[in-house]
């Protein structure tokens, strides 16, 4: 069997095994062991060393620490306060509550690093509130599902950490590379909501009433449209409540951008401050709740690290069998030209995102595609953002769209088909962002290039 044929067979069987529904770590480990037994049985004695070596990294410490940082915020009233603060700032805009959902998603993403966790945190507050204020159920779910995707683009991002480890790219630079694209994505999404609600309001004013929080400042206008007003004092009060969360974000970003701390060090400090905030401000200090936070963090961290270990073994097998190099050569040999290959890679990632979770795609595909990207003259940090935006779309597409199932758990009466139709404009926005990244790669590379250290 030729090396090219073997590479296709190895990669194809791995995909088929993952699509069968088997857990990701066991699927990757099983396919790796099968090919080791067939082609290199002498490698069996090195498997424990490979698995241990994949975890024996200071950079990997940032994964459980960032997960630990987000755990207390998810179970406290922090997400509710954050959502209310964003709403009080954006309530005058058409579709103000929808814009608030985007802003809250962006801010919580900077505290979380996980898209499903972001969607769950803001969805538990946002979906009921939007439905109570006249938003269609499908639109409310779509807004939350899309806002949740910011969790893997806006730093800190678990997928960026995995990409950095898998491709030996600076994790700090990958983090910083997501700042401008992530901010632009929030802005474009908010702009679309404003335009949509302004257009719809002109057709039927009563259905697009300004959303209202439960305050005494809400009043009825003469047209029957519900209007609300927040004083500057009320807006400042809401912002003060979430000031500690903002300071955590600023502290992490400044320490990473300034080169003062590694991602693992920033995550450790952030986790300590996060626990302090929920214990002091939100009075969450019951032993059973703290144990629940730690257990949840342990479960999530163990799952990701097991996937990482199995993917490292799979990558080692692929390298030993020359699979990675052969696939890169096959893709580079396609008669598509530079941008044609980039289009092919994007389509491949979009298809994979429909069936496989982001973590598995990063760990399996990134090491294979990086030689192609570098061979075309592109930057590995730039590609981390491109890949992440593609994976964001995958989080919203069946059959494995994780964010879809998060919002379905919050609003089980809303059919997923209607949510998908409401998500179409946001798919277009994601594609626009991909095009802009291709036209202006400096969107992702400029800030990392200015990093110190």
JOTA-V962687 format. One record per pair of residues at least 12 apart in sequence whose C-alpha atoms are under 6 Angstrom apart, sorted by the first residue. I is the first residue (numbers start at 1). J is the second residue. D is the distance in Angstrom with one decimal. If there is no record, write none. Layout:
{{I & J & D} {I & J & D}}
//
This chain:
{{4 & 326 & 5.4} {7 & 323 & 4.3} {25 & 306 & 5.9} {25 & 307 & 4.4} {25 & 310 & 5.3} {28 & 310 & 5.6} {29 & 310 & 5.0} {32 & 314 & 5.1} {51 & 309 & 5.3} {54 & 309 & 5.5} {61 & 264 & 5.8} {62 & 264 & 4.1} {62 & 267 & 5.9} {64 & 301 & 5.0} {65 & 267 & 5.3} {65 & 268 & 5.6} {66 & 267 & 5.2} {67 & 297 & 5.9} {68 & 271 & 5.9} {68 & 297 & 5.4} {69 & 270 & 6.0} {69 & 271 & 3.8} {69 & 274 & 5.7} {70 & 112 & 4.8} {71 & 293 & 5.6} {74 & 121 & 5.7} {79 & 121 & 6.0} {82 & 242 & 6.0} {83 & 104 & 5.4} {85 & 238 & 4.9} {85 & 239 & 5.6} {86 & 100 & 5.1} {87 & 100 & 4.9} {88 & 235 & 5.7} {94 & 194 & 5.1} {94 & 197 & 5.6} {94 & 198 & 5.8} {95 & 194 & 5.7} {95 & 197 & 5.4} {97 & 211 & 5.8} {99 & 190 & 5.1} {102 & 147 & 5.3} {105 & 147 & 4.9} {105 & 148 & 5.9} {106 & 150 & 5.9} {109 & 150 & 5.8} {109 & 151 & 4.1} {110 & 154 & 5.8} {110 & 155 & 5.4} {110 & 156 & 5.9} {113 & 151 & 5.0} {113 & 152 & 5.6} {113 & 156 & 5.0} {113 & 157 & 4.0} {113 & 158 & 5.3} {114 & 151 & 4.8} {114 & 152 & 5.6} {115 & 148 & 4.8} {115 & 149 & 4.8} {115 & 151 & 4.2} {115 & 152 & 5.7} {116 & 403 & 5.4} {118 & 148 & 4.9} {118 & 151 & 6.0} {119 & 144 & 5.8} {119 & 145 & 5.8} {119 & 148 & 4.0} {123 & 144 & 5.6} {127 & 140 & 5.5} {133 & 211 & 5.3} {138 & 418 & 5.6} {138 & 419 & 4.7} {139 & 422 & 5.6} {141 & 407 & 5.9} {142 & 419 & 5.4} {142 & 422 & 5.9} {142 & 423 & 5.5} {145 & 403 & 5.3} {149 & 392 & 5.4} {153 & 178 & 5.5} {153 & 182 & 5.8} {154 & 178 & 5.4} {154 & 179 & 5.7} {154 & 182 & 5.2} {155 & 175 & 5.0} {163 & 362 & 5.9} {166 & 363 & 6.0} {167 & 367 & 5.6} {173 & 448 & 5.0} {174 & 381 & 5.5} {176 & 448 & 5.7} {177 & 444 & 4.5} {177 & 445 & 6.0} {177 & 448 & 5.9} {206 & 225 & 5.5} {209 & 225 & 5.4} {209 & 226 & 5.6} {210 & 227 & 5.8} {217 & 229 & 5.7} {252 & 266 & 5.7} {257 & 451 & 5.5} {258 & 452 & 5.5} {259 & 452 & 5.3} {259 & 453 & 5.3} {311 & 363 & 5.7} {324 & 368 & 4.9} {328 & 372 & 5.4} {350 & 390 & 5.7} {353 & 391 & 5.7} {353 & 394 & 4.0} {354 & 394 & 5.1} {354 & 397 & 5.5} {354 & 398 & 5.8} {354 & 400 & 5.9} {355 & 400 & 5.3} {358 & 391 & 5.8} {382 & 444 & 5.4} {382 & 445 & 6.0}}
//
